[in-house]
Amino acid sequence: MEITFESSSQFEQDLAKFNPPEQRLILDELHQASPLLLTQRLTQERRLHQFYEFKFTDGYESSLYSFIVNYYIRVILTLDQDPLFERNLITLLRVINIQHQNATSIYQEVGEALYKNVLG
């Protein structure tokens, strides 16, 4: 299956706050790790985490993760399989510097906004 990246406008705004070498690092790390992220999810070198467990009904699970780029940069993203279009979709939602931002609270905010209709 093909891997497709999509990014939110907030991700693009966040990315612009980093200097050019950091921007390249973020994008390179995502591209290099993407095949493993989709197949091994939580075991991929412990670089992928779910900070908060969103409770859904009907057996649905959250596809929201935090990807560790390096010791201070995290990317909040979703990982989804789209069998209709035969692709794996990685949606980049936020990129944060944990030296200046609280990753757990931003992760929770993103998840609540993303899943507001499902969570009720």
C-alpha positions as CSV (number, residue, x, y, z in Angstrom):
1,M,0.0,0.0,0.0
2,E,1.1,3.5,-0.7
3,I,1.9,5.9,2.1
4,T,0.3,9.4,1.9
5,F,1.2,12.3,4.1
6,E,-1.3,15.1,4.8
7,S,-0.7,18.1,7.1
8,S,-3.0,20.4,8.9
9,S,-2.6,24.2,8.7
10,Q,-1.6,24.2,12.4
11,F,1.2,21.7,11.6
12,E,2.5,24.0,8.9
13,Q,2.3,27.0,11.2
14,D,4.1,25.1,14.0
15,L,6.8,23.8,11.5
16,A,7.5,27.4,10.4
17,K,8.5,28.3,14.0
18,F,11.5,25.9,13.7
19,N,14.7,26.9,12.0
20,P,15.5,25.4,8.6
21,P,17.8,22.6,9.8
22,E,15.2,21.6,12.4
23,Q,12.5,21.6,9.8
24,R,14.6,19.3,7.6
25,L,15.2,17.0,10.5
26,I,11.5,16.8,11.4
27,L,10.5,15.9,7.8
28,D,13.4,13.6,7.2
29,E,12.7,11.6,10.4
30,L,9.0,11.3,9.5
31,H,9.8,10.0,6.0
32,Q,12.4,7.6,7.2
33,A,10.3,6.2,10.0
34,S,7.0,6.1,8.2
35,P,7.0,2.5,6.9
36,L,7.8,1.2,10.4
37,L,5.3,3.5,12.0
38,L,2.6,1.9,10.0
39,T,3.5,-1.7,10.6
40,Q,4.9,-1.7,14.1
41,R,3.2,1.3,15.7
42,L,4.0,1.3,19.4
43,T,7.1,-1.0,19.2
44,Q,9.0,1.2,16.7
45,E,12.0,2.1,18.9
46,R,9.7,3.6,21.4
47,R,9.4,6.7,19.2
48,L,5.6,6.5,19.0
49,H,3.3,7.1,22.0
50,Q,-0.3,7.6,22.9
51,F,-0.2,10.0,25.8
52,Y,-3.9,9.8,26.5
53,E,-6.4,7.0,26.0
54,F,-9.6,8.3,24.4
55,K,-12.6,6.2,25.3
56,F,-14.8,5.3,22.3
57,T,-17.9,3.0,22.1
58,D,-18.3,0.2,19.6
59,G,-14.7,-1.0,19.8
60,Y,-13.1,2.0,18.0
61,E,-9.5,2.9,18.8
62,S,-7.7,6.2,18.6
63,S,-5.2,6.6,15.8
64,L,-3.6,9.7,17.5
65,Y,0.0,9.4,18.4
66,S,3.0,11.5,19.4
67,F,6.2,10.8,17.4
68,I,9.5,11.5,19.0
69,V,11.8,13.3,16.5
70,N,14.6,14.0,19.0
71,Y,14.9,14.9,22.7
72,Y,12.8,18.1,22.4
73,I,10.7,17.8,19.2
74,R,7.4,15.9,19.0
75,V,5.0,15.5,16.1
76,I,1.3,14.8,16.9
77,L,-0.1,12.7,14.1
78,T,-2.7,10.1,13.1
79,L,-2.0,6.8,11.4
80,D,-4.8,5.3,9.4
81,Q,-5.3,2.6,6.8
82,D,-7.6,3.5,3.9
83,P,-8.4,0.2,2.2
84,L,-10.8,1.9,-0.3
85,F,-7.9,3.9,-1.8
86,E,-5.3,1.3,-1.0
87,R,-3.1,3.6,1.0
88,N,-1.8,4.3,4.5
89,L,-2.5,7.8,5.6
90,I,-0.3,9.8,8.0
91,T,-1.9,13.1,9.0
92,L,0.5,15.6,10.6
93,L,-1.5,17.7,13.1
94,R,1.0,19.5,15.3
95,V,4.8,19.8,15.9
96,I,5.9,21.0,19.2
97,N,9.1,21.8,21.2
98,I,8.6,20.2,24.6
99,Q,11.1,22.6,26.1
100,H,8.5,25.3,25.7
101,Q,5.2,23.4,25.4
102,N,3.5,20.6,27.4
103,A,3.2,17.7,25.0
104,T,0.6,15.8,27.0
105,S,-1.8,18.7,27.2
106,I,-1.5,19.6,23.5
107,Y,-2.0,16.0,22.6
108,Q,-5.1,15.9,24.7
109,E,-6.4,19.1,23.2
110,V,-5.8,17.8,19.6
111,G,-7.5,14.5,20.5
112,E,-10.6,16.2,22.0
113,A,-11.0,18.5,19.0
114,L,-10.4,15.6,16.6
115,Y,-12.8,13.2,18.3
116,K,-15.4,15.6,19.8
117,N,-18.2,14.0,17.8
118,V,-17.2,10.5,18.8
119,L,-16.6,11.2,22.4
120,G,-19.9,12.9,22.9
